[in-house]
Amino acid sequence: MKFILGKKLKMSQIFDKQGNVIPVTEIQAGPAVVVQVKNEKKDGYQAVQIGYGEKKKLTKALRGHMDKLGNFRWLREFKVPARLASQSEAGRQSSKFKVGDKITVDVFKLGDKAQITGISKGKGFQGVVKRWGFRGKSATHGTKHAARTPGSIGTTGMRKVLKGKKMPGRMGRDTITVKNLKIVEIDKENNILKVRGAVPGIPGGLLKIISD
């Protein structure tokens, strides 16, 4: 299992050997640092916590937790499968990752299929036409100031709105995961990954990148 944290840069395009255009998203991936290693005996599960980015001011608790490893802006945790755990002489499971280890784009190779998670763009409070794709009402036959209204929202018998009803509300800012994005280019000097297709979020937004 390979994983890293990154920052979305922009969308671009590259060309393959046949001259076909490939739409790509450029990601500033790492370097990330292992901040904490969790094990089954102490924490109940196997995981690795890594830090990425830089922040000027940290709370005293976070400074102690990072223990001079860096002033990281983001801390994220990745569950590590059993095959990445080694059995010690004492019979304890200890992860192959160690606190202070650096994770860079070197862990990936061309052709890897990545699963990328990010937070989608926020679009504010929206009506049902934009949020859910409702048709709205006709513009004729006496319709006035109601072209984009949702219509009836409940039943007469129960006299209530059923849970899950599609209504106006806040749109976007959801955690979105896109799978099977192919890594088509790796710039090891600048720690940049180029993946085929689009990934969620705004430029500068945090991304979690996982590959088998």
GROMACS elastic network, one bead per residue, 0.5 to 0.9 nm:
[ bonds ]
;  ai    aj funct       b0    kb
    1    80     6  0.75212   500
    1    81     6  0.78114   500
    1    84     6  0.78037   500
    1   210     6  0.72972   500
    1   211     6  0.59497   500
    2   107     6  0.64883   500
    2   108     6  0.71194   500
    2   209     6  0.81709   500
    2   210     6  0.56961   500
    2   211     6  0.50279   500
    2   212     6  0.59407   500
    3    78     6  0.77193   500
    3   103     6  0.82172   500
    3   107     6  0.81126   500
    3   108     6  0.86989   500
    3   208     6  0.74873   500
    3   209     6  0.54876   500
    3   211     6  0.62906   500
    3   212     6  0.86021   500
    4    29     6  0.67385   500
    4    30     6  0.65060   500
    4    31     6  0.80742   500
    4    32     6  0.67296   500
    4    50     6  0.80903   500
    4    52     6  0.88564   500
    4   103     6  0.67306   500
    4   104     6  0.73424   500
    4   105     6  0.78694   500
    4   107     6  0.88926   500
    4   207     6  0.85720   500
    4   208     6  0.63529   500
    4   209     6  0.54093   500
    4   210     6  0.67876   500
    5    28     6  0.86508   500
    5    29     6  0.59198   500
    5    30     6  0.59448   500
    5    31     6  0.81330   500
    5    32     6  0.67028   500
    5    50     6  0.80712   500
    5    51     6  0.80178   500
    5    52     6  0.64856   500
    5    53     6  0.89611   500
    5    74     6  0.87240   500
    5    76     6  0.80246   500
    5   206     6  0.71692   500
    5   207     6  0.58107   500
    5   209     6  0.60762   500
    5   210     6  0.88754   500
    6    27     6  0.61898   500
    6    28     6  0.52782   500
    6    30     6  0.57120   500
    6    31     6  0.84975   500
    6    32     6  0.85820   500
    6    52     6  0.76991   500
    6    53     6  0.86030   500
    6   192     6  0.88978   500
    6   205     6  0.83274   500
    6   206     6  0.58890   500
    6   207     6  0.50756   500
    6   208     6  0.65085   500
    6   209     6  0.72797   500
    7    26     6  0.87567   500
    7    27     6  0.55607   500
    7    28     6  0.50047   500
    7    29     6  0.63290   500
    7    30     6  0.83816   500
    7    53     6  0.88356   500
    7   203     6  0.74610   500
    7   204     6  0.53421   500
    7   205     6  0.55138   500
    7   207     6  0.57633   500
    7   208     6  0.88103   500
    8    11     6  0.87574   500
    8    25     6  0.75452   500
    8    26     6  0.64345   500
    8    28     6  0.63628   500
    8    29     6  0.85355   500
    8   199     6  0.81195   500
    8   200     6  0.87447   500
    8   201     6  0.75006   500
    8   202     6  0.70094   500
    8   203     6  0.50391   500
    8   204     6  0.51931   500
    8   205     6  0.56289   500
    8   206     6  0.67245   500
    8   207     6  0.68528   500
    9    25     6  0.74527   500
    9    26     6  0.54307   500
    9    27     6  0.54057   500
    9    28     6  0.65368   500
    9   202     6  0.84130   500
    9   203     6  0.50688   500
    9   204     6  0.60156   500
    9   205     6  0.82992   500
   10    24     6  0.86809   500
   10    25     6  0.58955   500
   10    26     6  0.55031   500
   10    27     6  0.75160   500
   10   202     6  0.86416   500
   10   203     6  0.60557   500
   10   204     6  0.87195   500
   11    23     6  0.73741   500
   11    24     6  0.57882   500
   11    26     6  0.60835   500
   11   197     6  0.85472   500
   11   198     6  0.74305   500
   12    22     6  0.86171   500
   12    23     6  0.60660   500
   12    24     6  0.53350   500
   12    25     6  0.60800   500
   12    26     6  0.71497   500
   12   194     6  0.89904   500
   13    21     6  0.65363   500
   13    22     6  0.54577   500
   13    24     6  0.53142   500
   13    25     6  0.80144   500
   13   196     6  0.89480   500
   14    20     6  0.83311   500
   14    21     6  0.58374   500
   14    22     6  0.52761   500
   14    23     6  0.66745   500
   14    24     6  0.71405   500
   15    18     6  0.77182   500
   15    19     6  0.53717   500
   15    20     6  0.53800   500
   15    22     6  0.58297   500
   15    23     6  0.88105   500
   16    19     6  0.52586   500
   16    20     6  0.55172   500
   16    21     6  0.67457   500
   16    22     6  0.72474   500
   17    20     6  0.74674   500
   22   184     6  0.89928   500
   22   196     6  0.68082   500
   22   197     6  0.81084   500
   23   195     6  0.84179   500
   23   196     6  0.59038   500
   23   197     6  0.56457   500
   23   198     6  0.79694   500
   24   184     6  0.81706   500
   24   194     6  0.58956   500
   24   195     6  0.52892   500
   24   197     6  0.51452   500
   24   198     6  0.68420   500
   25   193     6  0.81143   500
   25   194     6  0.55364   500
   25   195     6  0.54740   500
   25   196     6  0.65681   500
   25   197     6  0.63372   500
   25   198     6  0.59206   500
   25   199     6  0.69894   500
   26   192     6  0.66400   500
   26   193     6  0.58661   500
   26   195     6  0.68381   500
   27   191     6  0.83732   500
   27   192     6  0.54992   500
   27   193     6  0.51232   500
   27   194     6  0.62659   500
   27   195     6  0.79783   500
   27   207     6  0.84255   500
   28    31     6  0.89237   500
   28   190     6  0.79365   500
   28   191     6  0.59469   500
   28   193     6  0.65535   500
   29    32     6  0.81083   500
   29   104     6  0.71400   500
   29   105     6  0.64483   500
   29   190     6  0.89875   500
   29   191     6  0.55977   500
   29   192     6  0.56864   500
   29   193     6  0.64564   500
   29   207     6  0.86155   500
   29   209     6  0.85088   500
   30    33     6  0.83817   500
   30    52     6  0.66913   500
   30    53     6  0.81332   500
   30   102     6  0.86602   500
   30   103     6  0.67485   500
   30   104     6  0.53811   500
   30   105     6  0.68700   500
   30   191     6  0.63880   500
   30   192     6  0.83599   500
   31    52     6  0.71303   500
   31    53     6  0.86639   500
   31   102     6  0.64070   500
   31   103     6  0.55780   500
   31   105     6  0.75198   500
   31   191     6  0.71958   500
   32    50     6  0.62555   500
   32    51     6  0.56111   500
   32    53     6  0.79378   500
   32   101     6  0.83987   500
   32   102     6  0.56789   500
   32   103     6  0.50687   500
   32   104     6  0.65859   500
   33    49     6  0.85680   500
   33    50     6  0.53488   500
   33    51     6  0.53504   500
   33    52     6  0.68473   500
   33    69     6  0.76666   500
   33    70     6  0.84840   500
   33    99     6  0.77843   500
   33   100     6  0.58355   500
   33   101     6  0.56799   500
   33   103     6  0.60923   500
   33   104     6  0.89314   500
   34    37     6  0.74893   500
   34    48     6  0.69712   500
   34    49     6  0.59811   500
   34    51     6  0.64734   500
   34    69     6  0.87144   500
   34    97     6  0.75401   500
   34    98     6  0.68216   500
   34    99     6  0.50475   500
   34   100     6  0.51843   500
   34   101     6  0.53295   500
   34   102     6  0.64796   500
   34   103     6  0.76273   500
   35    48     6  0.78409   500
   35    49     6  0.56278   500
   35    50     6  0.51807   500
   35    51     6  0.62429   500
   35    65     6  0.79253   500
   35    66     6  0.60860   500
   35    67     6  0.84381   500
   35    69     6  0.72663   500
   35    75     6  0.82844   500
   35    98     6  0.85328   500
   35    99     6  0.54338   500
   35   100     6  0.63288   500
   35   101     6  0.83275   500
   36    47     6  0.84781   500
   36    48     6  0.60371   500
   36    49     6  0.50196   500
   36    50     6  0.69663   500
   36    65     6  0.85050   500
   36    66     6  0.83063   500
   36    77     6  0.88737   500
   36    98     6  0.79725   500
   36    99     6  0.58022   500
   36   100     6  0.85234   500
   37    46     6  0.78206   500
   37    47     6  0.61287   500
   37    49     6  0.62796   500
   37    50     6  0.88918   500
   37    94     6  0.85887   500
   37    95     6  0.70959   500
   37    97     6  0.70843   500
   37    98     6  0.68532   500
   37    99     6  0.66515   500
   38    41     6  0.87560   500
   38    42     6  0.73065   500
   38    43     6  0.60289   500
   38    44     6  0.82343   500
   38    45     6  0.68343   500
   38    46     6  0.54197   500
   38    47     6  0.50219   500
   38    48     6  0.61057   500
   38    49     6  0.79121   500
   38    94     6  0.85008   500
   38    95     6  0.79693   500
   39    42     6  0.58068   500
   39    43     6  0.56312   500
   39    44     6  0.65355   500
   39    45     6  0.55283   500
   39    47     6  0.66967   500
   39    48     6  0.88723   500
   39    92     6  0.87070   500
   39    93     6  0.66926   500
   39    94     6  0.64468   500
   39    95     6  0.72592   500
   40    43     6  0.54014   500
   40    46     6  0.55073   500
   40    47     6  0.87857   500
   40    92     6  0.85163   500
   40    93     6  0.70456   500
   40    94     6  0.86390   500
   41    44     6  0.58111   500
   41    45     6  0.77091   500
   41    92     6  0.73588   500
   41    93     6  0.76832   500
   42    45     6  0.81626   500
   43    46     6  0.77026   500
   45    79     6  0.77939   500
   45    80     6  0.86313   500
   46    78     6  0.87651   500
   46    79     6  0.59154   500
   46    80     6  0.55159   500
   46    81     6  0.71316   500
   46    82     6  0.76844   500
   46    85     6  0.81221   500
   46    93     6  0.85496   500
   46    94     6  0.84996   500
   46    95     6  0.75101   500
   47    77     6  0.66299   500
   47    78     6  0.54778   500
   47    81     6  0.81958   500
   47    95     6  0.81373   500
   48    76     6  0.84540   500
   48    77     6  0.56306   500
   48    78     6  0.53185   500
   48    79     6  0.63544   500
   48    80     6  0.67267   500
   48    95     6  0.82781   500
   48    97     6  0.74497   500
   48    98     6  0.89644   500
   49    75     6  0.66938   500
   49    76     6  0.55741   500
   49    78     6  0.62858   500
   49    79     6  0.86836   500
   50    74     6  0.82840   500
   50    75     6  0.57323   500
   50    76     6  0.56888   500
   50    77     6  0.63888   500
   50    78     6  0.81019   500
   50   103     6  0.87059   500
   51    66     6  0.86418   500
   51    69     6  0.89729   500
   51    70     6  0.82342   500
   51    71     6  0.85410   500
   51    72     6  0.54493   500
   51    73     6  0.73037   500
   51    74     6  0.56278   500
   51    76     6  0.66481   500
   51    77     6  0.89766   500
   52    70     6  0.89333   500
   52    71     6  0.86830   500
   52    72     6  0.53148   500
   52    73     6  0.61715   500
   52    74     6  0.53269   500
   52    75     6  0.66319   500
   52    76     6  0.84804   500
   53    71     6  0.78598   500
   53    72     6  0.51695   500
   53    74     6  0.62599   500
   54    70     6  0.77199   500
   54    71     6  0.55045   500
   54    74     6  0.79740   500
   55    58     6  0.71020   500
   55    71     6  0.55387   500
   55    72     6  0.57287   500
   55    74     6  0.86260   500
   56    71     6  0.69286   500
   56    72     6  0.87684   500
   56    73     6  0.85021   500
   57    71     6  0.77840   500
   58    61     6  0.80810   500
   58    62     6  0.61475   500
   58    63     6  0.62442   500
   58    71     6  0.70754   500
   58    72     6  0.86034   500
   58    73     6  0.87030   500
   59    62     6  0.53046   500
   59    63     6  0.62843   500
   59    64     6  0.87250   500
   60    63     6  0.51024   500
   60    64     6  0.62599   500
   60    65     6  0.85993   500
   61    64     6  0.52353   500
   61    65     6  0.61545   500
   61    66     6  0.87430   500
   62    66     6  0.60680   500
   62    67     6  0.83936   500
   62    71     6  0.86104   500
   63    66     6  0.53325   500
   63    67     6  0.61261   500
   63    68     6  0.71805   500
   63    69     6  0.89855   500
   63    70     6  0.84386   500
   63    71     6  0.74201   500
   64    67     6  0.50329   500
   64    68     6  0.78113   500
   65    68     6  0.86415   500
   66    69     6  0.54761   500
   66    70     6  0.66143   500
   66    71     6  0.75375   500
   66    72     6  0.81917   500
   67    70     6  0.77812   500
   68    71     6  0.78365   500
   69    72     6  0.84976   500
   69    99     6  0.88927   500
   69   100     6  0.66993   500
   72    75     6  0.70305   500
   74   206     6  0.82825   500
   76   208     6  0.83589   500
   78   210     6  0.89731   500
   80    83     6  0.81942   500
   80    84     6  0.64987   500
   80    85     6  0.77754   500
   80    95     6  0.80940   500
   81    84     6  0.57926   500
   81    85     6  0.72542   500
   82    85     6  0.52130   500
   82    86     6  0.82786   500
   82    93     6  0.88721   500
   82    95     6  0.88732   500
   83    86     6  0.77571   500
   84    95     6  0.65300   500
   84    96     6  0.64386   500
   84    97     6  0.86886   500
   85    93     6  0.61757   500
   85    94     6  0.57657   500
   85    96     6  0.59822   500
   85    97     6  0.87796   500
   86    92     6  0.85478   500
   86    93     6  0.59775   500
   86    94     6  0.56603   500
   86    95     6  0.61366   500
   86    96     6  0.65074   500
   87    90     6  0.81987   500
   87    91     6  0.61930   500
   87    92     6  0.61356   500
   87    93     6  0.51497   500
   87    94     6  0.65558   500
   87    95     6  0.87663   500
   88    91     6  0.54137   500
   88    92     6  0.56417   500
   88    93     6  0.64619   500
   88    94     6  0.69119   500
   89    92     6  0.74624   500
   90    93     6  0.88799   500
   94    97     6  0.84196   500
   95    98     6  0.73569   500
   97   100     6  0.88866   500
   97   101     6  0.69688   500
   98   101     6  0.57095   500
   99   102     6  0.89196   500
  103   106     6  0.78696   500
  103   107     6  0.73678   500
  104   107     6  0.63860   500
  104   108     6  0.85114   500
  104   188     6  0.81659   500
  104   191     6  0.69680   500
  105   108     6  0.57099   500
  105   109     6  0.83457   500
  105   186     6  0.73478   500
  105   187     6  0.80179   500
  105   188     6  0.62866   500
  105   191     6  0.58851   500
  105   192     6  0.73322   500
  105   193     6  0.72557   500
  106   109     6  0.72892   500
  106   186     6  0.85008   500
  106   188     6  0.66940   500
  106   191     6  0.85940   500
  108   111     6  0.88564   500
  108   112     6  0.68579   500
  108   183     6  0.83649   500
  108   186     6  0.81820   500
  108   211     6  0.79758   500
  109   112     6  0.59334   500
  109   183     6  0.75415   500
  109   184     6  0.88705   500
  109   185     6  0.85943   500
  109   186     6  0.75258   500
  110   113     6  0.89620   500
  110   182     6  0.80947   500
  110   183     6  0.56014   500
  110   184     6  0.57111   500
  110   185     6  0.63399   500
  110   186     6  0.70619   500
  111   182     6  0.57953   500
  111   183     6  0.53116   500
  111   184     6  0.61377   500
  111   185     6  0.85937   500
  112   180     6  0.86275   500
  112   181     6  0.81522   500
  112   182     6  0.58047   500
  112   183     6  0.55183   500
  112   184     6  0.82562   500
  112   211     6  0.69021   500
  112   212     6  0.80631   500
  113   179     6  0.77508   500
  113   181     6  0.52963   500
  113   183     6  0.64002   500
  113   195     6  0.89500   500
  113   210     6  0.86573   500
  113   211     6  0.61305   500
  113   212     6  0.77429   500
  114   178     6  0.84521   500
  114   179     6  0.63406   500
  114   180     6  0.54359   500
  114   181     6  0.50514   500
  114   182     6  0.62264   500
  114   183     6  0.70642   500
  114   195     6  0.82421   500
  114   209     6  0.63922   500
  114   210     6  0.55635   500
  114   212     6  0.78193   500
  115   177     6  0.68737   500
  115   178     6  0.57953   500
  115   180     6  0.59578   500
  115   181     6  0.65078   500
  115   208     6  0.79753   500
  115   209     6  0.58038   500
  115   210     6  0.51344   500
  115   211     6  0.62198   500
  116   176     6  0.83432   500
  116   177     6  0.56367   500
  116   178     6  0.54044   500
  116   179     6  0.64667   500
  116   180     6  0.86226   500
  116   181     6  0.77053   500
  116   199     6  0.70268   500
  116   200     6  0.82889   500
  116   207     6  0.64615   500
  116   208     6  0.55066   500
  116   210     6  0.64724   500
  116   211     6  0.88612   500
  117   175     6  0.69487   500
  117   176     6  0.56448   500
  117   178     6  0.64294   500
  117   179     6  0.86848   500
  117   199     6  0.78820   500
  117   200     6  0.72410   500
  117   206     6  0.85155   500
  117   207     6  0.55604   500
  117   208     6  0.50488   500
  117   209     6  0.67195   500
  117   210     6  0.86552   500
  118   174     6  0.82864   500
  118   175     6  0.57631   500
  118   176     6  0.55901   500
  118   177     6  0.65954   500
  118   178     6  0.86943   500
  118   199     6  0.74442   500
  118   200     6  0.53386   500
  118   201     6  0.57675   500
  118   205     6  0.73242   500
  118   206     6  0.62378   500
  118   208     6  0.66377   500
  119   122     6  0.86097   500
  119   172     6  0.82785   500
  119   173     6  0.56042   500
  119   174     6  0.53968   500
  119   176     6  0.59489   500
  119   177     6  0.87222   500
  119   200     6  0.60825   500
  119   201     6  0.50661   500
  119   202     6  0.80844   500
  119   205     6  0.74454   500
  119   206     6  0.76875   500
  119   207     6  0.79973   500
  120   172     6  0.58060   500
  120   174     6  0.54162   500
  120   175     6  0.64296   500
  120   176     6  0.64585   500
  120   199     6  0.88162   500
  120   200     6  0.50016   500
  120   202     6  0.71730   500
  121   171     6  0.87042   500
  121   172     6  0.55173   500
  121   173     6  0.55172   500
  121   174     6  0.79209   500
  121   200     6  0.74401   500
  121   201     6  0.52656   500
  121   202     6  0.60095   500
  122   170     6  0.82243   500
  122   171     6  0.62808   500
  122   174     6  0.80458   500
  122   201     6  0.87558   500
  123   126     6  0.73743   500
  123   170     6  0.73124   500
  123   171     6  0.53123   500
  123   172     6  0.55033   500
  123   173     6  0.77724   500
  124   169     6  0.79982   500
  124   170     6  0.52956   500
  124   171     6  0.56127   500
  124   172     6  0.72771   500
  124   173     6  0.89270   500
  125   131     6  0.89533   500
  125   168     6  0.72095   500
  125   169     6  0.50762   500
  125   171     6  0.60776   500
  126   129     6  0.81464   500
  126   130     6  0.64251   500
  126   131     6  0.59671   500
  126   168     6  0.57451   500
  126   169     6  0.56116   500
  126   170     6  0.61786   500
  126   171     6  0.62717   500
  127   130     6  0.58636   500
  127   131     6  0.59239   500
  127   132     6  0.81001   500
  127   148     6  0.76529   500
  127   149     6  0.78298   500
  127   150     6  0.82565   500
  127   167     6  0.73526   500
  127   169     6  0.67206   500
  127   170     6  0.88958   500
  128   132     6  0.51924   500
  128   133     6  0.65397   500
  128   134     6  0.58371   500
  128   135     6  0.88592   500
  128   136     6  0.84161   500
  128   148     6  0.75121   500
  128   149     6  0.73304   500
  128   150     6  0.62300   500
  128   166     6  0.72702   500
  128   167     6  0.59120   500
  128   168     6  0.51106   500
  128   169     6  0.81496   500
  129   132     6  0.57576   500
  129   135     6  0.63964   500
  129   136     6  0.66524   500
  129   148     6  0.63472   500
  129   149     6  0.79953   500
  129   150     6  0.78995   500
  129   168     6  0.86554   500
  130   133     6  0.54837   500
  130   134     6  0.74246   500
  131   134     6  0.80878   500
  131   166     6  0.87446   500
  131   167     6  0.83671   500
  131   168     6  0.70865   500
  131   169     6  0.79102   500
  131   170     6  0.85559   500
  131   171     6  0.64763   500
  132   166     6  0.71075   500
  132   167     6  0.82006   500
  132   168     6  0.85917   500
  133   136     6  0.88793   500
  134   148     6  0.81259   500
  134   149     6  0.88811   500
  134   150     6  0.73351   500
  135   138     6  0.87121   500
  135   147     6  0.89330   500
  135   148     6  0.76938   500
  135   150     6  0.87670   500
  136   146     6  0.80533   500
  136   147     6  0.54782   500
  136   149     6  0.60229   500
  136   150     6  0.65890   500
  136   151     6  0.80889   500
  137   140     6  0.87149   500
  137   143     6  0.75154   500
  137   146     6  0.68595   500
  137   148     6  0.64074   500
  137   149     6  0.71562   500
  137   150     6  0.83383   500
  137   151     6  0.81936   500
  138   141     6  0.76529   500
  138   143     6  0.68539   500
  138   146     6  0.88307   500
  138   147     6  0.63296   500
  139   142     6  0.79149   500
  139   143     6  0.58345   500
  139   144     6  0.77484   500
  139   146     6  0.86052   500
  139   147     6  0.62300   500
  140   143     6  0.56890   500
  140   144     6  0.84863   500
  143   146     6  0.62251   500
  143   147     6  0.68831   500
  144   147     6  0.70735   500
  145   148     6  0.81008   500
  145   149     6  0.85032   500
  146   149     6  0.52522   500
  146   150     6  0.87131   500
  146   151     6  0.88304   500
  147   150     6  0.89448   500
  148   151     6  0.88999   500
  150   153     6  0.74182   500
  150   166     6  0.87578   500
  150   167     6  0.74277   500
  150   168     6  0.83836   500
  152   155     6  0.81008   500
  153   160     6  0.86894   500
  153   161     6  0.63216   500
  153   162     6  0.84230   500
  153   165     6  0.75475   500
  153   166     6  0.86016   500
  153   167     6  0.82302   500
  154   157     6  0.89596   500
  154   158     6  0.80205   500
  154   159     6  0.68357   500
  154   160     6  0.59316   500
  154   162     6  0.69297   500
  154   165     6  0.87843   500
  155   158     6  0.59418   500
  155   159     6  0.59415   500
  155   160     6  0.68716   500
  155   161     6  0.74401   500
  155   162     6  0.87008   500
  156   159     6  0.52971   500
  156   160     6  0.80914   500
  157   160     6  0.84894   500
  158   161     6  0.82793   500
  158   162     6  0.89788   500
  161   164     6  0.87565   500
  161   165     6  0.71205   500
  162   165     6  0.59163   500
  164   167     6  0.85878   500
  168   171     6  0.86518   500
  170   173     6  0.86056   500
  171   174     6  0.82740   500
  172   175     6  0.88895   500
  173   176     6  0.89388   500
  173   201     6  0.83692   500
  175   200     6  0.84435   500
  176   199     6  0.87434   500
  176   200     6  0.64201   500
  176   201     6  0.86042   500
  177   199     6  0.83464   500
  177   200     6  0.77034   500
  178   181     6  0.72306   500
  178   198     6  0.86370   500
  178   199     6  0.68230   500
  178   200     6  0.78219   500
  180   211     6  0.89828   500
  181   195     6  0.60988   500
  181   196     6  0.58668   500
  181   197     6  0.68381   500
  181   198     6  0.85747   500
  181   199     6  0.87650   500
  182   194     6  0.85937   500
  182   195     6  0.54700   500
  182   196     6  0.54053   500
  182   197     6  0.82102   500
  183   186     6  0.75703   500
  183   193     6  0.70363   500
  183   194     6  0.59264   500
  183   196     6  0.64007   500
  184   193     6  0.80314   500
  184   194     6  0.58526   500
  184   195     6  0.56174   500
  184   196     6  0.64675   500
  185   192     6  0.83458   500
  185   193     6  0.61343   500
  185   194     6  0.50347   500
  185   195     6  0.71114   500
  186   191     6  0.76396   500
  186   192     6  0.60580   500
  186   194     6  0.63478   500
  187   190     6  0.57275   500
  187   191     6  0.56912   500
  187   192     6  0.50034   500
  187   193     6  0.63953   500
  187   194     6  0.83245   500
  188   192     6  0.66944   500
  188   193     6  0.84240   500
  189   192     6  0.79969   500
  195   198     6  0.79967   500
  195   199     6  0.87171   500
  199   207     6  0.86590   500
  200   205     6  0.87403   500
  200   207     6  0.83682   500
  201   204     6  0.82541   500
  201   205     6  0.58035   500
  201   206     6  0.78682   500
  201   207     6  0.82215   500
  202   205     6  0.53165   500
  202   206     6  0.87388   500
  203   206     6  0.88354   500
